[in-house]
Amino acid sequence: MGGGAWGTALAQVAARAWLSVTLQARETEVVESIRARRVNEAFLPDVELDPAVSVTDDLADLAGCDLILAVPPAQHLRSVLTAFAPHARAGLQVTLQARETEVVESIRARRVNEAFLPGVELDPDGSVTDDLADLAGCDLILAVPPAQHLRSVLTAFAPHARAGLPILLCSKGVERGSLKLMTQVLGETVPQAAQAVLSGPSFAGEVARGLPTAVTLACADEALGQDLLQTLSSPGFRPYLATDLIGAEAGGAVKNVLAIACGIAEGRGLGRSAHAALITRGFAELTRLAVALGGKPETVAGLCGLGDLVLTCSSPQSRNMSLGLALGQGQTVEQALAGKRSVAEGYESAPAVRDLAASLGVETPICNGVAAVLAGEAGVEEVIIGLLSRPLKAEDA
């Protein structure tokens, strides 16, 4: 914004950083000389501008930019910014893709996802679609389908993904059958993508309302990770960077199964001591499995492991804990799941976590007990007695 010498020089700097740049100048002769000869003859003669720099005299042409460099003379800044204000958006341009027709229609009509997040009005700058092809031009993809559907969604999106496109995995679970983590699924379906994982203690409604939330953002490419931090952070949403993707996603997958166990204990009225014991011993299972997969214990000791575990195991707002709560109060699995629109990922992941741990020789008695209850292989009381009668051992064994 501003086609003087300094504005033109900064446009050149940005273009050399491989960015697409639009230089806005109010002077007709500046626009014409750059278009005709790639030189700002009025203010920066003899410097040929990079081909990535386009030029315009219309401030409205800057509306789609992700960053504005304001370089008019100081005494004209107010008038230029006032003229630009109607074209400035509050944040990033966002497209939400949903497969459910009713979700798309309710957001378009009322700016609310009434099926899954009622009561939260969405930002008017966001758009919604049911077509994955509409995401082809995005600079970043946040992949948030249920874990057991991630493969099919990514397979459908793969033809639209360009090389190096960052895909931030927000789905938590272990794929049934293949026993693969979400990064492995992404690597097989969209191998050209740059991988990252977002995980941590967060309830969707609280995040959407802007309540303070801290999470782990794991990315092996630290430069990309820093870019993602800057892109997603806000006063109410604080990501912390890690490089251990396996640790980040292992924590998110296992904690959902453990939350069902805590819900069962709560529903059974076993008390706060039992609740604390389940979280602590469950965290030991989570850590053992993460390390066996190649993750780092310090990663799961952070927000994506211990933090997420504490939140999910401590509130009926958690779909997984509420499922366990119903089971502990005597409902059958079918009764507990009846009428639920949102997915309790722990229900789907429990058998996969059990099988994965067994394949790695990792002891996970709590997760195994949950899987047994969900599969109808054992009753709640039988699993509780089995856990309490296990052989005594050292705490760190």
Secondary structure, 3 states (H helix, E strand, C coil): CCCCHHHHHHHHHHHHCCCCEEEECCCHHHHHHHHHHCEECCCEEEEECCCCEEEECCHHHHCCCCCCCCCCCHHHHHHHHHHHHHHCCCCCCCEEECCCHHHHHHHHHHCEECCCEEEEECCCCCEEECCHHHHCCCCCEEECCCHHHHHHHHHHHHHHCCCCCEEEECCCCCCCCCCCCHHHHHHHHCCCCEEEEEECCCCHHHHHCCCCEEEEEECCCHHHHHHHHHHHCECCEEEEEECCHHHHHHHHHHHHHHHHHHHHHHHHCCCHHHHHHHHHHHHHHHHHHHHHHCCCHHHHCCHHHHHHHHHHCCCCCCHHHHHHHHHHCCCCHHHHHCCCCCCCHHHHHHHHHHHHHHHHCCCCHHHHHHHHHHCCCCCHHHHHHHHHCCCCCCCCC
